[in-house]
Amino acid sequence: MKLVIAMIQDQDANKLLGILSEHGYSATKLASTGGFLRQGNTTLLIGVEDQRVHELMELIKETSKSRKQLVTPLASVGRSLNNYMTEPVEVTVGGATVFVVAVEDFAKV
């Protein structure tokens, strides 16, 4: 058994959760925040049998597409405001960051 930890954009979460449910996957949804843009993300914890990991990864890939977005960077703590960029910049957001972790033991109690 594997534990799949998938960090996705909030705007992809509901669609992905619906698709996962249709394919028989259960997921735990956690609110999270990205470190670079400091925007809301969703982290999904999904327990899956080894032979279904590839199918799950394909569903995540198909649903969590990257896109371009204009953002105004936040000033980092300790940085001088002289170097702070006030103009919006275009960045690529979205997609998914996924970890697949071996599960030694699993129990529902």
Secondary structure, DSSP 8 states (H G I E B T S, - for coil): -EEEEEEEEHHHHHHHHHHHHHTT---EEEEEE-TTT--EEEEEEEEE-GGGHHHHHHHHHHHS-EEEEEE-----TT--GGG---S-EEEEEESEEEEEEE-S-----
